Amino acid sequence: MGIEGLTAALKDEAAREEAALLAAAGSRVMDIRAETDARLAALGDEARRIEAKCRAVEEALRKGAEKTAARKRLAAAEQAYAHAVREECRALFRNFMITPAYAVFVAKQYKAAAGELGTVERVEADTHTAAVLKDILGNGTVLETGPDIIDGFAAFGPKGRVAVWSTFDTRFEKAWRRGGPAYARVIAEAAKHGI
């Protein structure tokens, strides 16, 4: 075989190897492309699942925020109604304070405090109640007025022990604990309907 034959044989061999390499590369490219397409499809599916989950979470958060805002509005309305009830009761109690029956009421409350303490050393009262108590208190009991006591009095026994807080606020709190829950339902219903 001469140089020309050898060169032709080498060229043929190189062409076959190049064709085989190109065929293998083409096959590998197709495999890689198929794998990539499958991965992209899987990633697309995952992205759609995540987006759907995010939309569901956002919707749940939106609904939760709406419910929370509605509850806050209702709670504010209930508080406003409860405050209005308390202030109306306070006005009624203050009207009661200027009647002769208030002196009888204060006398009973003071007698209960004296019975509980044995000895009442000091009484703090609002100005009006202090005027009523002035004629009721026994000798040796100190009567003071001050801004800390509103609409009633507080009786102090030996060593400063408080026996009775007979003020509108303490009486209202006691009454509210007994009847408040039922009335709170009425307030809540009124608040819902904006009444």
Secondary structure, 3 states (H helix, E strand, C coil): CCHHHHHHHHHHHHHHHHHHHHHHHHHHHHHHHHHHHHHHHHHHHHHHHHHHHHHHHHHHHHHHHHHHHHHHHHHHHHHHHHHHHHHHHHHHHHHHHCCHHHHHHHHHHHHHHHHHHCCCCEEEECHHHHHHHCCCCCCCCEEEECCCCCCEEEEECHHHCEEEEEEHHHHHHHHHHHHHHHHHHHHHHHHHCCC
